[in-house]
């Protein structure tokens, strides 16, 4: 069908992950796998066809993801800006593979990977600076220690000759028990990576102290959180009503013979082609397709005896972007409540609800409500025809 392209799956991607965050997570996973495979192959001397093939497959996968991003973005600046870290990593792998920079090829590749890791990780961990800093420092320490092991293994007098020993030395610098570790880097490049690890350890201590302090502050204000959240929701409702986007009484539903409630988030979050776009754009496209596909337009198809409510949550989309005709039989409801809770408070026996939440579906079915799964959204047309 046109609304969902017939591709509604069981996997649900929330609005918090949809769009650029999910794209960053995919690139981060591929890039990290590529870096780890490349380093471990050198450290463990795993030369051979299987390792080369695995590294090549991951490299090609990251290249394909980057090209798709550029093509879908029309090769405009926002797409290039998002693709630059991946392009940098892909080129650095080729530089290290063919030694285009001589003895500095490996060092350049490590530095490029660190830059890639930090940028893409920021795209994944957005709302928690503490988690971002902790993961960034951990990743830098692991990568730098593996790179150190690769460099030190070529020195006859080196005491660090494998990744395990390098990791133990790195953990000693990170958690301040380095004096108990006898091994030390002896090469100039290994010393450089050691400085990077020590610097990350200093930052790690600051991050841990900040995290503990923030936790204590949050615990002190826990009692006022619920009141603050309710006050915020009320402010949002008042602002929407003053702007004319949420008229008075819009939380109520009409007493018509046929009512259908669509939990838009539960539908859009299960369509793979919507995962890679911002939830606001995906929701708008879904509502436009819903209006046209089920003939929800003024005229003979709408006789005042049916109403379809598309329920979206405030903060997920901008109410001003949801342009629908009030006479079309489709009402877009922007609520500050949980969408499931909003529907539960207004649904009655005989109504139909489109949702993919299993627990919510079971509760609705017990109440005599017709439950339509997102994968069977086409049956909504039959329900409207039978009850109109």
C-alpha positions in Angstrom: 0.0 0.0 0.0 1.1 3.6 -0.5 1.1 4.7 3.1 3.7 2.2 4.3 4.9 0.7 1.0 3.9 -2.7 2.4 7.1 -2.7 4.5 5.9 -2.7 8.1 8.1 -4.8 10.3 8.2 -6.0 13.8 11.2 -3.9 14.8 10.3 -0.5 16.3 12.6 2.5 16.1 11.6 5.3 18.4 11.6 8.9 17.4 14.6 9.5 19.6 16.7 7.3 17.3 15.1 7.9 14.0 17.0 10.0 11.4 20.5 11.2 11.8 21.1 9.5 15.1 20.4 6.0 13.6 22.6 6.8 10.6 25.4 7.9 12.9 25.0 4.6 14.9 25.3 2.5 11.7 28.4 4.3 10.5 29.9 4.2 14.0 29.4 0.4 14.2 30.9 -0.2 10.7 33.8 2.2 11.3 34.6 0.7 14.7 34.5 -2.8 13.2 36.8 -1.7 10.4 39.3 -0.2 12.8 39.4 -3.2 15.2 39.7 -5.7 12.3 42.6 -3.7 10.8 44.5 -3.3 14.1 44.0 -6.8 15.4 45.1 -8.3 12.1 48.4 -6.5 12.4 48.8 -7.2 16.2 48.0 -10.9 16.0 49.7 -11.3 12.6 46.5 -12.6 11.1 47.5 -12.1 7.5 45.6 -14.2 5.0 42.6 -14.2 2.8 39.8 -14.5 5.5 41.0 -11.4 7.4 41.5 -9.4 4.2 38.1 -10.3 2.9 36.4 -9.4 6.2 38.2 -6.0 6.3 37.3 -5.4 2.6 33.6 -6.3 3.2 33.4 -3.9 6.1 35.2 -1.1 4.1 32.8 -1.6 1.2 29.8 -1.6 3.5 30.8 1.8 5.0 31.5 3.1 1.5 28.1 2.1 0.4 26.4 3.7 3.4 28.3 6.9 2.7 27.4 7.0 -1.0 23.7 6.4 -0.2 23.8 9.3 2.2 25.3 11.6 -0.4 22.9 10.5 -3.1 19.8 10.9 -0.9 21.1 14.2 0.2 21.4 15.4 -3.4 25.2 15.9 -2.8 24.4 19.1 -1.0 26.4 20.6 1.9 24.5 19.0 4.8 25.0 15.5 3.3 28.7 16.2 2.7 29.1 17.5 6.2 27.6 14.3 7.6 29.7 12.1 5.3 33.1 13.8 5.9 34.1 11.6 8.9 33.4 8.4 7.0 35.3 9.6 3.9 38.2 10.5 6.1 38.3 7.1 7.7 37.9 5.3 4.4 40.8 7.2 2.9 43.0 6.7 5.9 42.5 2.9 5.7 43.8 3.0 2.1 46.7 5.2 3.2 47.7 2.7 5.9 47.1 -0.3 3.6 49.4 0.9 0.8 51.8 3.0 2.9 51.3 6.2 1.0 52.7 8.3 3.8 55.6 5.9 4.6 56.3 5.4 8.3 53.6 7.9 9.2 50.8 5.9 7.4 49.7 4.0 10.5 49.8 7.0 12.8 47.7 9.0 10.3 45.1 6.2 10.2 44.9 6.1 14.0 44.4 9.8 14.2 41.7 9.8 11.5 39.9 6.9 13.3 40.0 8.8 16.6 38.4 11.9 14.9 35.8 9.7 13.2 35.0 7.9 16.5 34.5 11.2 18.4 32.4 12.8 15.7 30.1 9.9 15.1 29.8 9.1 18.8 28.6 12.6 19.4 25.8 12.0 16.9 24.7 8.9 18.8 25.1 10.1 22.4 23.5 13.5 22.2 21.7 14.3 25.5 24.2 12.9 28.0 27.6 14.7 27.9 28.8 12.4 30.8 28.2 9.2 28.8 29.7 10.7 25.7 32.9 11.7 27.5 33.2 8.3 29.2 32.6 6.3 26.0 35.0 8.7 24.1 37.8 8.3 26.6 37.3 4.5 26.7 37.4 4.2 23.0 40.5 6.4 22.7 42.3 4.3 25.3 41.5 1.0 23.7 42.4 2.2 20.2 45.6 3.9 21.3 46.8 0.9 23.3 46.2 -1.4 20.3 48.1 1.0 18.1 50.9 1.1 20.7 51.1 -2.7 20.7 51.5 -2.8 17.0 54.3 -0.2 17.0 56.1 -1.7 20.1 56.0 -5.3 18.8 58.5 -4.3 16.1 61.1 -3.1 18.6 63.5 -5.8 19.9 63.9 -4.3 23.4 60.2 -3.5 23.9 58.4 -4.9 26.9 54.9 -4.3 25.3 54.5 -6.9 22.6 50.8 -7.7 22.4 47.4 -6.0 22.8 46.8 -7.5 26.2 49.9 -6.0 27.8 49.2 -2.6 26.1 45.6 -2.7 27.5 46.9 -3.4 31.0 49.3 -0.5 30.8 46.5 1.7 29.5 44.2 0.7 32.3 47.0 1.4 34.8 47.2 5.0 33.5 43.4 5.4 33.4 42.8 4.1 37.0 46.0 5.4 38.6 47.8 2.1 39.3 50.4 2.6 36.6 53.3 2.3 39.1 52.4 -1.4 39.6 52.8 -2.2 35.9 56.4 -2.8 34.9 56.0 -2.5 31.1 56.6 0.8 29.4 56.6 2.0 25.8 60.1 2.5 24.4 59.5 3.8 20.9 58.8 7.4 20.0 55.5 6.5 18.4 54.5 4.3 21.3 55.4 7.2 23.7 53.1 9.4 21.7 50.2 7.0 22.1 51.1 6.7 25.8 50.7 10.5 26.2 47.3 10.3 24.5 46.2 7.6 27.0 47.5 9.6 30.0 45.7 12.7 28.8 42.5 10.6 28.4 43.0 9.3 31.9 43.1 12.9 33.3 39.9 13.7 31.5 38.3 10.5 32.7 38.9 11.5 36.3 37.3 14.8 35.7 34.3 13.2 34.0 33.8 10.7 36.9 33.9 13.6 39.4 31.4 15.6 37.4 29.1 12.6 37.0 29.0 11.9 40.7 28.3 15.6 41.4 25.5 15.8 38.9 23.9 12.6 40.3 23.9 14.1 43.8 22.3 17.3 42.5 19.6 15.3 40.7 18.8 13.3 43.7 18.3 16.4 45.7 15.7 17.7 43.2 13.9 14.5 42.6 10.9 15.4 44.6 10.1 18.4 42.4 10.5 16.6 39.1 6.9 15.5 38.7 5.5 18.9 39.5 8.0 20.5 37.0 7.0 18.1 34.3 3.3 18.7 34.8 3.9 22.5 34.8 5.9 22.1 31.5 3.1 20.1 29.9 0.6 22.8 30.9 2.8 25.5 29.5 3.0 23.6 26.2 -0.7 23.2 25.9 -1.3 26.9 26.7 1.3 28.0 24.1 -0.3 25.7 21.4 -3.7 27.1 22.2 -2.5 30.7 22.1 -0.9 30.1 18.7 -4.1 28.6 17.4 -2.5 25.2 16.8 -4.4 23.5 19.6 -7.9 25.1 19.9 -9.9 24.9 23.1 -11.6 21.5 23.5 -9.3 19.8 21.0 -8.5 17.1 23.5 -12.1 15.9 23.2 -13.3 13.6 20.4 -16.5 13.8 18.5 -19.4 11.5 19.4 -19.8 10.0 15.9 -20.7 6.4 14.9 -17.3 5.3 13.7 -14.0 6.4 15.3 -10.6 5.3 14.4 -7.5 6.2 16.5 -4.1 5.8 14.8 -1.0 5.9 17.0 1.2 7.5 14.4 4.5 6.9 16.3 3.7 3.1 16.5 3.1 2.9 12.7 5.9 5.2 11.5 8.4 3.6 13.9 7.9 0.2 12.2 8.4 1.3 8.6 12.1 0.8 7.7 12.1 3.6 5.1 11.1 6.1 7.8 13.9 5.1 10.2 16.6 7.1 8.3 14.6 10.3 8.2 13.6 12.8 10.9 10.4 11.8 12.6 8.8 15.1 11.7 9.2 14.6 8.0 8.2 10.9 8.2 5.1 11.8 10.1 4.1 14.5 7.6 4.6 12.1 4.7 2.6 9.4 6.5 -0.3 11.7 7.2 -0.4 13.0 3.6 -0.4 9.4 2.3 -3.1 8.5 4.8 -5.4 11.3 3.6 -5.1 10.4 0.0 -5.1 6.7 0.2 -8.3 6.3 2.3 -10.1 9.1 0.5 -10.4 11.3 3.6 -11.4 14.3 1.6 -14.6 16.5 1.6 -17.5 15.2 -0.4 -19.6 12.1 -0.6 -17.0 9.9 1.2 -17.4 11.9 4.4 -20.9 12.1 5.8 -20.2 13.2 9.3 -20.6 9.7 10.8 -16.9 8.7 11.0 -13.7 10.4 12.2 -10.1 9.3 12.1 -7.8 10.6 14.8 -4.0 10.6 14.1 -2.4 10.9 17.5 1.1 12.3 17.7 3.1 13.5 20.7 4.2 17.0 21.3 7.9 17.4 20.8 8.1 14.7 18.2 6.7 17.0 15.4 5.9 20.6 15.1 2.1 21.2 15.1 2.4 24.0 12.6 3.8 21.5 10.0 0.8 19.2 10.2 -1.5 20.7 7.6 -4.8 18.9 7.4 -8.3 19.9 6.4 -10.7 19.8 9.3 -13.5 18.7 6.9 -11.5 15.8 5.6 -12.5 13.3 8.3 -9.0 13.2 9.6 -8.1 15.0 12.8 -4.4 15.3 13.9 -4.2 15.4 17.7 -1.0 16.7 19.2 -0.9 15.6 22.8 1.6 16.2 25.6 0.6 12.9 27.2 1.8 9.5 26.2 -0.1 8.6 23.0 -1.3 5.2 24.4 -2.6 7.0 27.5 -4.4 9.6 25.5 -6.1 6.9 23.4 -7.1 4.9 26.5 -8.8 7.9 28.0 -11.1 8.4 25.0 -11.6 5.0 23.2 -14.8 3.1 23.6 -16.2 -0.3 22.7 -16.5 -0.6 18.9 -13.8 1.9 18.1 -10.8 0.9 16.1 -7.2 1.6 17.1 -4.1 1.2 14.9 -1.1 0.3 17.2 1.9 -2.0 17.2 2.3 -2.1 21.0 1.5 -5.7 22.1 0.6 -4.8 25.7 -1.6 -1.9 24.6 -3.3 -4.1 22.0 -4.1 -6.7 24.6 -5.7 -4.1 26.9 -7.7 -2.7 24.0 -9.0 -6.1 22.9 -10.3 -6.9 26.4 -12.3 -3.7 26.2 -14.0 -4.6 23.0 -11.9 -2.4 20.8 -11.0 -3.4 17.2 -7.2 -3.5 17.1 -5.5 -3.1 13.7 -1.8 -3.8 13.5 0.5 -1.5 11.5 1.3 -4.4 9.1 -2.5 -4.7 8.3 -3.1 -1.0 7.9 -4.8 -1.7 4.5 -7.7 -3.2 6.4 -8.5 0.3 7.7 -10.2 1.0 4.4 -12.5 -2.0 4.9 -13.3 -0.8 8.4 -14.2 2.7 7.2 -16.3 1.3 4.3 -18.2 -1.0 6.6 -19.0 1.7 9.2 -19.4 4.8 7.1 
